[in-house]
């Protein structure tokens, strides 16, 4: 969470562009990473990230925000844009490979390089693509973005109990796919 974020959000609602820049700078790489992991295309992820922040700006200018953080709002907007993206286009998620890694900014480059350098992470990413979208989303929010149950519940519009159950089911489903892949290798 951004230090003094509640005050920054109050300034943002009054149209303070400096406050918007602070929120943008703090959250842009996290929102980009979330979107990129869901759609697997750098250009589309950049477009959807930009759209997320434009919609966030419009939202805070017309709605009263009684929150401590912009994070749940941003993730919810990003999530809805991803859903719209898939409704409009049939995209096959690309595998994260060296060619894509060379096109990503330094911060994301370091993240991707760490993933590429670990065989286990690559296997998890491949397995992740084979489970339900709902499970993918929960795993990414919970274990990549490191969001809490409360935040995920707010983003997805589900109860905390449902998020806990989905987290458990998502991990079980991922584990099952990985075991099947492992058995095929031997």
Buried (B, 14 or more C-beta within 10 A) or exposed (E): EBEEBBEBBBBBBEEBEEBBEBBBEBBBBBBBBBBBBBBBBBEBBBBBBEBBBEBBBEBBEEEEBEEEBBBBBBBBBBBEBBEEBBEEEEEEBEEBEEEBBEEBEEEBEEBBEEBBEEEEEBBBBBBBBBBEEBBBBBBBBBBBBEBEBEBBBBBBEBEEEBBBEBBEBBBEBBEEBBEEEEEEEE
